[in-house]
Amino acid sequence: MKTTLIYAGIAGYGFESLGKGMEAGWINHGLAQLAACAKAQGFEVDLIDLRGLTGWDEFRTELEQRRPHVTGLTMMSVDYNPVTEAIAVIKDVDPATITVVGGPHPTLVLDEVAANPRIDYIVTHEAEITFPKLLAAIEWGQPPQERVLVGERPDLDAIPFVDRELFLDEWHKCGYAVDSPEVPFVPELPPPFLTIIAGRGCIYNCNFCQPAERLIFGRFRQRSVPNVVEELKLLRDKYHFASFMFHDDCLTNDREWVAEFCQTYKREGFTQPFFCQSRADIIVRHEELVELMADAGCRGYFIGFESGSDRVLRFLRKGTTREVNLKAAQICRKHGISVWANYMLGLPTETQEEMLDTISMLKEIDPDYYSPAFYTPHPGSDLYTYCIENDLSLIASHDQYRRNPTETKIKGQDPEFLNWALAESQRRKPWNAFKRWARRNWKRYANPRKAWQKAKRVLVGG
């Protein structure tokens, strides 16, 4: 029995987008994990990644050639339309093909997904145990009578490592030629580059995420340090990676875990730099942890600063303040950690003066990387419910669930001011811009070897 997993993450860049940054150049860990679990049970599994195809006609051709018995698709809210279209094509090519859908959106908005009669099975929550069981039942000729299957939560140390070859093999067929398992995205993380996930969930209570994340993953869980390091050792041997990124929502939830990881990472001879996500309040309360991580190779933090207004931060249940945000950035600078600043504009109840607070905060932080978003109400979160109850949402299509700052997502905000604020938030103070220019050129020209080579060219030319 053949199973084909389908990644339909084309809401951002569309078809033929492989290699175009994070959104189109990284694997989907969920599908790669499912493939590993299904293969461990003896099932034949392959992949169709829509990002590597030219369009729906090529997708149809692939299905006609492969003729899978079962197809599995993962669906975030933003993927609803391409997943729905893919299922329509699957059933048109062969109505007998069994379609299985899982992921965040089916877990959080089950009724909407269940309304599609072309979906044969829906797996909610986590599927590493439940999906292989479903495949076995289908193969034995005893498919479940119930259509909605509640996924069992796996022991994260007991499941196999993700199957990166599932994506790489398919990408190579589509012409992916980057000499890296995944596409690097910042100079601090040179190729070969890859991403890894150490845990699931988050212990914090921000209202733009929760309780959606807890509904999907339950309590916060992390793989053991030996398990994570064992995967990194295998990846080092296989891909000779030069850098990586932890894809966890917040790697630094458990300080003891992080300390053990840093010590083990160095002891095992790893020197590869990495990025991860942390929080401003953790950084400020535990500077010794920042120093330890920097010593182990951490070169950058993704930090959700979100806003420069204390009132807005309280409204978001963020658990930080403007002062804490600024102090966290100072600590990162002190220990040589780059700052990737996540923040939102156009939040519910946010005034233009409060957006100016965010802009002034960012000018003080002077982040290495800006990652702005216009607030997007995502299903399952308390802030989404607030927007629905107060008739604030402007979301008219699932495609609008992208966090990109290209359109206003809620009522009551001035689009012209939002676009001005977006541009101004990324405009550095003149002194900061000059310092960055000076550092960049110092690195470029102060290297003795480069200086000597340049001098030789000048002498020869003369």
Wavefront OBJ file of the C-alpha trace (Angstrom):
o trace
v 0.000 0.000 0.000
v 1.491 3.313 -1.084
v 1.066 6.557 0.872
v 1.845 9.973 -0.582
v 2.218 12.931 1.764
v 1.451 16.302 0.223
v 2.848 19.632 1.378
v 0.588 22.430 0.167
v 2.390 25.409 1.753
v 2.109 27.682 -1.282
v -0.103 30.439 0.145
v 2.951 32.695 0.396
v 5.141 32.300 -2.680
v 3.024 29.914 -4.753
v 4.203 27.191 -7.088
v 7.831 27.036 -8.279
v 9.058 28.695 -5.101
v 11.618 26.234 -3.730
v 14.608 27.958 -2.180
v 12.957 31.340 -1.699
v 13.847 31.909 1.934
v 12.447 30.343 5.083
v 8.890 29.911 3.870
v 9.872 28.067 0.717
v 13.278 26.631 1.574
v 12.718 24.685 4.771
v 11.240 21.249 5.365
v 7.897 20.731 7.067
v 8.811 18.914 10.264
v 5.299 17.586 10.779
v 5.194 15.648 7.522
v 8.840 14.606 7.823
v 8.052 13.219 11.283
v 4.964 11.361 10.052
v 6.967 9.821 7.210
v 9.613 8.577 9.631
v 6.971 7.035 11.900
v 5.095 5.384 9.026
v 8.283 4.030 7.452
v 9.325 2.606 10.829
v 6.117 0.539 10.681
v 7.008 -0.737 7.212
v 4.844 1.530 5.059
v 5.943 2.946 1.706
v 5.812 6.735 1.844
v 6.747 9.465 -0.619
v 6.085 13.191 -0.947
v 4.691 15.756 -3.347
v 5.778 19.278 -2.401
v 3.651 21.812 -4.262
v 6.400 24.411 -3.880
v 8.450 22.443 -6.404
v 5.716 22.050 -9.035
v 4.711 24.347 -11.875
v 0.997 24.248 -11.070
v -2.104 22.143 -10.576
v -1.693 20.414 -13.936
v 1.676 19.019 -12.883
v 0.185 17.971 -9.538
v -2.479 16.033 -11.421
v 0.183 14.373 -13.569
v 2.168 13.355 -10.480
v -0.915 11.753 -8.958
v -1.711 9.889 -12.166
v 1.829 8.527 -12.272
v 2.146 7.613 -8.574
v -1.376 6.321 -7.929
v -1.219 6.390 -4.115
v -3.719 4.417 -2.078
v -3.627 7.003 0.727
v -2.757 10.707 0.726
v -1.887 12.714 3.848
v -2.004 16.510 4.025
v -1.154 18.931 6.818
v -3.176 22.113 7.153
v -2.406 25.359 8.885
v -5.115 28.010 8.632
v -3.277 29.761 5.815
v -3.069 26.469 3.884
v -6.820 25.832 3.841
v -7.355 26.865 0.205
v -4.429 24.989 -1.421
v -5.141 21.888 0.700
v -8.803 21.993 -0.319
v -7.838 22.363 -3.977
v -5.330 19.512 -3.707
v -7.991 17.231 -2.239
v -10.366 18.100 -5.076
v -7.708 17.119 -7.634
v -6.907 13.897 -5.741
v -10.532 12.792 -5.784
v -10.927 13.820 -9.414
v -7.944 11.695 -10.457
v -9.126 8.700 -8.424
v -12.196 8.882 -6.152
v -10.981 5.735 -4.355
v -7.848 7.444 -3.045
v -8.188 7.897 0.705
v -7.571 11.455 1.906
v -6.331 12.147 5.434
v -5.943 15.687 6.792
v -4.294 16.802 10.032
v -2.496 19.764 11.512
v -3.388 22.905 13.486
v -6.446 24.067 11.536
v -8.371 20.766 11.724
v -7.632 20.635 15.454
v -8.790 24.193 16.105
v -11.589 24.585 13.524
v -12.770 21.003 13.155
v -16.301 21.796 11.974
v -15.070 23.779 8.978
v -12.708 21.012 7.857
v -15.225 18.228 8.539
v -17.739 19.979 6.280
v -15.643 18.916 3.261
v -17.071 15.525 2.165
v -13.963 14.757 0.098
v -11.894 14.337 3.265
v -12.103 10.727 4.394
v -10.284 11.025 7.751
v -9.290 13.900 10.010
v -6.570 13.446 12.636
v -6.562 16.108 15.333
v -3.715 17.074 17.688
v -0.564 14.968 17.115
v -0.519 12.112 14.586
v 2.772 10.213 14.992
v 1.027 7.245 16.636
v -2.454 7.563 15.162
v -1.528 7.967 11.489
v 0.490 4.710 11.218
v -2.340 2.936 13.073
v -4.779 4.287 10.499
v -2.578 3.069 7.643
v -2.397 -0.376 9.228
v -6.174 -0.554 9.631
v -6.678 0.440 5.989
v -4.133 -2.109 4.799
v -5.811 -4.872 6.835
v -9.148 -4.009 5.264
v -10.581 -2.785 8.560
v -10.691 1.019 8.190
v -12.095 2.935 11.185
v -15.789 3.718 11.097
v -15.273 7.057 12.834
v -14.081 9.828 10.547
v -12.431 12.062 13.168
v -9.497 10.447 14.984
v -8.096 12.132 18.080
v -4.328 11.783 17.898
v -2.423 10.150 20.732
v 0.381 12.211 22.229
v 3.719 10.495 21.594
v 6.732 10.153 23.852
v 9.053 12.515 21.966
v 12.111 10.398 22.763
v 10.417 7.231 21.501
v 9.612 8.321 17.938
v 12.189 8.235 15.118
v 14.039 11.335 13.977
v 12.416 13.320 11.167
v 12.906 12.055 7.632
v 14.682 14.946 5.909
v 15.382 12.827 2.835
v 11.622 12.799 2.196
v 11.913 16.468 1.237
v 15.433 16.485 -0.180
v 14.745 13.631 -2.598
v 11.654 15.380 -3.894
v 13.356 18.777 -4.065
v 16.212 17.370 -6.142
v 13.710 15.981 -8.638
v 12.266 19.491 -8.878
v 15.651 21.067 -9.606
v 16.650 22.193 -6.086
v 20.407 22.642 -6.339
v 21.343 24.452 -3.110
v 24.186 22.579 -1.412
v 22.431 22.641 1.952
v 19.676 20.580 3.567
v 17.693 23.800 3.994
v 18.158 27.358 2.791
v 20.346 29.583 5.037
v 18.755 32.920 5.898
v 21.297 35.030 7.836
v 25.090 35.500 7.492
v 25.660 34.223 11.032
v 24.397 30.778 9.944
v 26.460 29.610 6.962
v 25.565 26.614 4.781
v 25.137 23.701 5.011
v 22.249 24.761 7.243
v 19.305 22.887 8.753
v 16.510 23.229 11.297
v 15.683 21.007 14.262
v 12.864 20.878 16.828
v 13.566 19.939 20.444
v 10.110 20.336 21.983
v 6.461 21.167 21.542
v 4.223 23.763 23.106
v 4.813 26.811 25.254
v 4.328 27.530 28.951
v 3.376 31.184 28.439
v -0.053 32.711 28.020
v 0.123 35.360 25.275
v -3.415 35.884 24.020
v -2.462 35.947 20.349
v -1.280 32.298 20.629
v -3.088 30.703 23.538
v -5.022 28.584 24.181
v -4.582 27.366 20.590
v -1.124 25.953 21.175
v -2.172 24.104 24.312
v -5.169 22.667 22.473
v -2.809 21.231 19.857
v 0.085 20.011 21.987
v -1.191 19.899 25.559
v 1.434 20.655 28.168
v 4.914 21.772 27.133
v 7.259 18.818 26.456
v 10.878 18.592 25.374
v 12.957 15.755 24.057
v 15.793 14.759 26.344
v 19.165 16.384 25.739
v 20.803 13.029 24.799
v 18.061 12.473 22.206
v 18.553 15.906 20.613
v 22.343 15.611 20.623
v 22.147 12.132 19.099
v 20.131 13.557 16.200
v 22.653 16.380 15.772
v 25.486 13.829 15.662
v 23.714 11.874 12.941
v 23.055 15.079 11.008
v 26.696 16.114 11.368
v 27.841 12.803 9.912
v 25.276 12.858 7.104
v 25.133 16.507 6.029
v 28.276 18.013 7.614
v 26.139 20.983 8.587
v 27.874 24.255 9.406
v 24.986 25.835 11.320
v 21.424 25.205 12.405
v 18.352 26.718 14.002
v 16.073 25.434 16.740
v 12.538 25.754 15.384
v 10.943 25.613 18.853
v 8.479 28.284 19.937
v 10.692 29.026 22.940
v 13.788 26.899 23.498
v 14.654 28.549 26.808
v 11.531 27.587 28.781
v 13.551 25.117 30.882
v 16.849 26.596 32.077
v 18.172 23.267 33.368
v 17.545 21.675 29.973
v 19.365 24.512 28.197
v 22.340 24.305 30.557
v 22.610 20.547 30.059
v 22.345 20.970 26.292
v 25.089 23.611 26.149
v 27.454 21.485 28.208
v 26.754 18.340 26.186
v 26.947 20.184 22.865
v 30.447 21.431 23.630
v 31.569 18.107 25.121
v 30.558 16.287 21.926
v 32.807 18.571 19.902
v 30.151 20.744 18.260
v 31.225 24.240 17.286
v 28.473 25.041 14.782
v 26.611 28.284 15.486
v 22.855 28.259 15.977
v 19.832 30.514 16.458
v 16.818 29.893 18.683
v 13.768 31.651 20.049
v 13.752 33.119 23.542
v 11.872 35.764 25.514
v 12.917 39.187 26.779
v 11.952 38.400 30.372
v 13.952 35.158 30.411
v 16.989 36.962 29.007
v 16.782 39.705 31.651
v 16.177 37.373 34.589
v 18.840 34.861 33.581
v 21.772 36.623 31.972
v 24.006 33.735 33.060
v 22.005 31.501 30.696
v 22.612 33.906 27.814
v 26.346 33.844 28.540
v 26.321 30.044 28.663
v 24.465 29.777 25.359
v 26.743 32.291 23.661
v 29.750 30.288 24.793
v 28.185 27.126 23.343
v 27.585 28.712 19.937
v 24.279 30.567 20.100
v 24.614 33.508 17.716
v 21.084 34.852 17.634
v 17.747 35.040 19.418
v 14.340 35.464 17.895
v 12.605 37.669 20.463
v 8.908 38.550 20.444
v 9.086 42.161 21.564
v 5.601 42.699 20.063
v 5.057 46.275 21.285
v 6.772 49.220 22.926
v 3.665 50.152 24.912
v 3.282 48.729 28.411
v -0.502 48.937 28.128
v -0.502 46.918 24.893
v 1.900 44.365 26.367
v -0.466 43.899 29.317
v -3.404 43.587 26.908
v -1.490 40.851 25.057
v -0.700 39.043 28.334
v 2.905 39.104 27.182
v 4.461 39.152 30.637
v 7.087 41.741 29.683
v 7.459 45.521 29.647
v 9.108 48.072 27.405
v 11.944 48.379 29.945
v 12.472 44.601 29.928
v 12.521 44.554 26.116
v 15.205 47.239 26.015
v 17.275 45.535 28.725
v 17.090 42.184 26.906
v 18.523 43.752 23.756
v 21.380 45.292 25.763
v 22.224 41.890 27.271
v 22.239 40.294 23.822
v 24.652 42.968 22.569
v 26.897 42.404 25.573
v 27.250 38.703 24.787
v 27.484 38.974 21.003
v 24.021 37.600 20.263
v 22.199 38.957 17.227
v 18.639 40.152 17.770
v 15.844 39.103 15.419
v 13.001 41.406 16.479
v 9.463 40.089 16.086
v 6.829 42.761 16.591
v 3.278 43.628 15.568
v 1.547 46.765 14.400
v -2.182 47.332 14.075
v -3.225 45.374 17.166
v -6.769 45.520 18.558
v -7.207 48.585 20.820
v -3.754 49.895 19.797
v -3.604 53.636 19.185
v -1.311 55.479 16.812
v 0.550 56.892 19.815
v 1.193 53.355 21.045
v 2.521 52.370 17.637
v 4.900 55.312 17.937
v 6.008 53.782 21.255
v 6.876 50.583 19.384
v 8.794 52.548 16.769
v 10.806 54.449 19.367
v 11.559 51.196 21.212
v 12.884 49.584 18.029
v 15.109 52.568 17.345
v 16.613 52.077 20.799
v 16.949 48.308 20.382
v 18.509 48.686 16.908
v 17.884 44.987 16.077
v 20.043 43.096 13.646
v 16.929 41.852 11.872
v 13.419 43.284 11.709
v 10.461 40.903 11.517
v 7.304 43.042 11.483
v 3.732 41.852 11.134
v 0.342 43.472 10.902
v -1.629 41.720 13.613
v -3.489 38.710 12.179
v -6.293 37.106 14.230
v -5.599 33.363 14.187
v -8.307 30.819 15.075
v -8.063 29.239 18.490
v -6.520 32.212 20.272
v -8.232 34.396 22.841
v -7.404 37.504 20.830
v -9.068 35.945 17.764
v -12.198 35.406 19.875
v -11.992 39.027 21.033
v -11.861 40.184 17.409
v -14.843 38.040 16.422
v -16.923 39.106 19.409
v -16.180 42.780 18.687
v -16.613 42.455 14.906
v -13.026 43.537 14.228
v -11.752 40.885 11.815
v -11.211 41.788 8.157
v -10.172 38.240 7.239
v -12.224 37.249 4.209
v -10.033 34.433 2.905
v -7.805 31.853 4.537
v -4.936 33.213 2.419
v -4.996 36.312 4.652
v -3.821 34.314 7.669
v -0.220 34.982 6.616
v 1.470 37.251 9.164
v 2.955 39.408 6.413
v 2.544 43.181 6.815
v 0.889 43.830 3.452
v -2.724 44.469 4.406
v -4.717 45.559 7.427
v -6.307 42.527 9.125
v -8.646 44.229 11.625
v -11.025 47.173 11.568
v -10.292 50.502 13.199
v -6.750 50.917 11.883
v -5.625 53.489 9.303
v -3.850 51.604 6.477
v -1.898 54.692 5.441
v -0.566 55.211 8.954
v 0.190 51.478 9.319
v 2.310 51.507 6.168
v 4.135 54.615 7.351
v 4.719 53.005 10.761
v 5.978 49.833 9.079
v 8.605 51.761 7.132
v 9.549 54.022 10.036
v 9.928 51.097 12.434
v 12.748 49.760 10.243
v 14.532 53.091 9.796
v 17.585 53.221 12.049
v 18.829 56.273 13.894
v 21.612 57.928 11.865
v 24.244 57.093 14.494
v 23.178 53.445 14.623
v 23.173 53.230 10.842
v 26.683 54.736 10.731
v 27.996 52.307 13.373
v 26.625 49.351 11.408
v 28.151 50.688 8.196
v 31.507 51.102 9.930
v 31.456 47.588 11.429
v 30.468 46.057 8.111
v 33.291 47.752 6.250
v 35.806 47.039 9.006
v 35.038 43.348 8.689
v 35.277 43.625 4.934
v 38.550 45.519 4.639
v 40.434 45.091 7.919
v 41.235 41.416 7.360
v 45.048 41.369 6.868
v 44.894 38.727 4.132
v 42.255 40.644 2.190
v 44.154 43.906 2.663
v 47.388 42.325 1.326
v 45.548 40.862 -1.680
v 44.024 44.248 -2.438
v 47.420 45.936 -2.100
v 48.968 43.445 -4.516
v 46.248 44.142 -7.065
v 46.886 47.859 -6.772
v 50.676 47.373 -7.139
v 50.325 45.046 -10.101
v 47.838 47.368 -11.702
v 50.267 50.253 -11.228
l 1 2 3 4 5 6 7 8 9 10 11 12 13 14 15 16 17 18 19 20 21 22 23 24 25 26 27 28 29 30 31 32 33 34 35 36 37 38 39 40 41 42 43 44 45 46 47 48 49 50 51 52 53 54 55 56 57 58 59 60 61 62 63 64 65 66 67 68 69 70 71 72 73 74 75 76 77 78 79 80 81 82 83 84 85 86 87 88 89 90 91 92 93 94 95 96 97 98 99 100 101 102 103 104 105 106 107 108 109 110 111 112 113 114 115 116 117 118 119 120 121 122 123 124 125 126 127 128 129 130 131 132 133 134 135 136 137 138 139 140 141 142 143 144 145 146 147 148 149 150 151 152 153 154 155 156 157 158 159 160 161 162 163 164 165 166 167 168 169 170 171 172 173 174 175 176 177 178 179 180 181 182 183 184 185 186 187 188 189 190 191 192 193 194 195 196 197 198 199 200 201 202 203 204 205 206 207 208 209 210 211 212 213 214 215 216 217 218 219 220 221 222 223 224 225 226 227 228 229 230 231 232 233 234 235 236 237 238 239 240 241 242 243 244 245 246 247 248 249 250 251 252 253 254 255 256 257 258 259 260 261 262 263 264 265 266 267 268 269 270 271 272 273 274 275 276 277 278 279 280 281 282 283 284 285 286 287 288 289 290 291 292 293 294 295 296 297 298 299 300 301 302 303 304 305 306 307 308 309 310 311 312 313 314 315 316 317 318 319 320 321 322 323 324 325 326 327 328 329 330 331 332 333 334 335 336 337 338 339 340 341 342 343 344 345 346 347 348 349 350 351 352 353 354 355 356 357 358 359 360 361 362 363 364 365 366 367 368 369 370 371 372 373 374 375 376 377 378 379 380 381 382 383 384 385 386 387 388 389 390 391 392 393 394 395 396 397 398 399 400 401 402 403 404 405 406 407 408 409 410 411 412 413 414 415 416 417 418 419 420 421 422 423 424 425 426 427 428 429 430 431 432 433 434 435 436 437 438 439 440 441 442 443 444 445 446 447 448 449 450 451 452 453 454 455 456 457 458 459 460 461 462
